[in-house]
Amino acid sequence: MTTTSPTKTATSTLLQNQWHRATWAEYMALRDDPSPERIRLAFNDGWLWVTMGAEGISHAAVSDLFVMILSFWAIQHSDRAFSSLGRCLLERAEVRASAPDLVLYVGPDYPQWQRGEPRRIDLNQTRVPDLVGEISDTTLASDLDEKKHLYAALGIPEYWVVDVRGQRVFAFLLQENGEYLACDTSQALTGLPIALLDETLQRLAQGTNTSAAAWLSQQMTNLGQEQP
């Protein structure tokens, strides 16, 4: 007798990378299914998004590039604590959940896992990250629409959408009215021009992600020397 896992059964009825009506219980059934099948989930007030499998080379190269960027920034600003928790599941129970490609906490009050706790960030117990970002290779439309509304509703101060194919970064800061407004300078990485991130992506097209990150690291050093 052949059995089918709940994950395979549920996801087979859903179109990938599209939002569907669902309950929190249906989201949790997918989240907690023991099947080794690789899926990513997002949930926003009655809407569920599911994607399966790993992204390709371009997504991996850009994702690792931005982790290096955050690391180099932290090294050059060692007077502050920076905790990078990319792809960790963020949840506000019953309402919203997502696992952004980039998750950054700035300051000493970052979440730390304790034995016996779920392996996710409970936003009813800890503050939201200072910055989240999505690496958008095949998901740009959703990341600029539904995911953007999701992160705004969670109250996350800064949101980046990294357009892999367009070699650019859409950066947004949360306003008092609860909506994101495009910005040209990062708030979490204080004073970093978003244009430098765009140029770094363009350099990636001509070399490796490590060489592009090294170039940006030098620009960060120059930027720090220019500031009073």
N, C-alpha and C positions, 0 to 999 in steps of 0.2 A: 504494500500500500504506500502510495506517495502522498506526502503532506506538503502543504504550501504555507509558508510563514505568513503571519498577519501583515508584515511589511510588504511582501511581494503582492499579496492579494489587494491591499489598499492602494499601493502605488501603481499597480497595473491599471486601475480604473481612473487614474489622474493623468492629465497631460502635464508633461514636465515643464518647469519654469513658468507655470501659470497659477493664478490664485483661484481657490475654490472655497465655497462655503463649507464650514466644518465647525465642530464643537471643540472645546478645550479637551474633553475626554478623548476625542478622536486624535487630536494632536498628541496627547500623552501616550496613546496606544502605539503610535509610530515612534515616538521618542524612546519608549522603554522596551521596544521589541528587541529580543536578544539576537535576532538574525544578524549575521556578519555583513549583510548587504550595506554598502556605504550610501547613506542618504544625508541630505541637509534639509533642515526644516525652518520655517518661519511661521509665526502665527500673529495675526493682528485683528483682535476684536471680532472674531467669527469668520475670519478668512485664513486659509491654510495654503502655504507654498511648499512644494516638495521638489527636490532635484536629486538625482541619483548619480553615483559614480564620481570619479575624480576629474578635475579640469585638466586641460592640456598643458603643453610646454610653455606657451606664452603666459598663461595665467600663473603658473608656478614661478617663472622668472620674475614677473612683476611683483608677485606677492612677496617673494624673498627679498627683492630689491627694497620694498617699503619697510620690511622688518629691519633690514640693515640701516635704512635711513633713520628710523626711530632709535636704533642702537647708537649710531654715530652722534645723533643729537644728545642722547643721554650722556654719552662720554664727555661731550664738550660742555655739558651743563650739569656737572657732577654735584653741584650744591643742592640739587633737587632730586627727588625720587621719581623714577619713571618705571612703570610696570606694564610690559607688553603681554597681552593675553589673547592674542588673535585666535579666532575660530572657537573660543570658549562660548558655550551657550549662555545667553542672557535671558532671564525669565522674570516676568512680573505675573505671578500665578493668576490663571483664569482669563487673562487679558492679552498679553503680548509675549513673544519670544522670538529670538533670532540668534544666529551665530555669525557675527560679522568677521570678515577676513582680517580686519585690523581692530584691535581693542586696546586703548591706551588709558591708563590711570596716571595722573600727575599728582604727586604728593604722597605722604606717608600712609594715608588711609586707603590702601588698596586691598582688595579681597585676597584672602589666603585660605586654602583648603585645610579643613580640619578632619581628622579621621572620623568616619561615621557619617559625614555630610555628603549630599549629592555632589557629583562632579560638574557643577554648573554654578553660575553666579545668580544668586537670588536677589533681585532688585527690591524685594520687600524687606531685605535684611541689610543691604549695603547700598551705598550710593551708586549712581550711574557713572560710567566711564566719562572721562573728559573728551575723548575722541573715539569715534568708530569710523571704519571705512570698508567699502566693498571694492574688490578687484573685479572689474566688469569686462569680461571678454565676450560672453554670450548673454549677459543678463543686464545690459545697460538700461533698457527701457524700464524694467522693474525697479532697478536700483535708484533711478531718478524719479520714480513715481511712488509705488507702494512701499518700498523699503524706506524711502525718504520720509513718508508720512508716519511709518512705524517708529522710526528713531526720534522724530520730532515729538510724537505722543509719549515716548519714554522719557523725554526731557533731556536728551543727550546734547551737550552744548555745541559740539562741532562734528560735522559729518563730511567725509570725503567719498567721492565716487571716482575711482581711477579707471579711466577709459583706455583699455589696453590697445584697441585698434586705432583710436583717434589720438593716442599719445598725449593725453591731457588729463588734468585733474579738475573736477568740479568740487569746489569747497563751499561749505555752508556753515553759517553761525546761527544758533537758535535765538530768536528775538523774544521780546516780552509777550508778544501775542501768541507765542507757541508755534510760530512758523519759522522755517529756515529762510535765510537771505544769503545770496551768493557773496563771498568775500574774496579778497585778493591777498590776505595775510592770515596766517594761522594764529589762533588764540592759544591752543594747547602747546604748540611749539612756538613760543612767543616771538613774534617778529619775523618768522620764516615766510618769505614771499612764495605764494603758490606758483608763480611763474617759474621759479627755480625747479619745482617738481616737474612741471611740463618739460623743461629743457632736459632734465635728467631722463625722462621717458624717451625723449627723442635721441639722446645719446645711447640708450639701450639698444635702439634699432641698429646701431653701428658697432656694437661691441657686447661685452658681457655685463651682467647685472652687477658684478663686483666692481668692475671698472667704472660703471656709471655711478655707483654708490660712493666710490673713492673720490670721484670728481665733485660730487655734491658735498662730501665731507670738507673738501678744501674751500668750497664756497661758503659753507657754514662758518669755517674758521675766519674767513675774510669778513663775513657779516658781523661776527662777534667783535672783530678788531675795529670795525667802523662805528659800532654802538658806543655811546659814552659810558 
